[in-house]
């Protein structure tokens, strides 16, 4: 519903402008899904760390690290943001082992 309201809100007159409005709605939906996937990946690793199982946490981290990198490659998040998240999650996993 919100996307249709946003599309109607933009009163673009030119055909190219209407096309850009359509494309921006699709891009917004795709980017929102990728942002959600990024956050879900981070949360799943944090949940495994909170459970206290080092082996399981490491397994989940290794499965989700490429997800964080691929989303950063698409410029949804900055590469440094993804690297920071990975670094902190890895440090938490190492602390769990000690």
Secondary structure, DSSP 4 states (H G I P E B T S, - for coil): -HHHHHHHHS---SHHHHHHHHHHHHHHHHHHHHHHHHHHHHHHHHHHHHHT-HHHHHHHHHHHHHHHHHHHHTTSS-HHHHHHHHHHHHHHHHHHH-
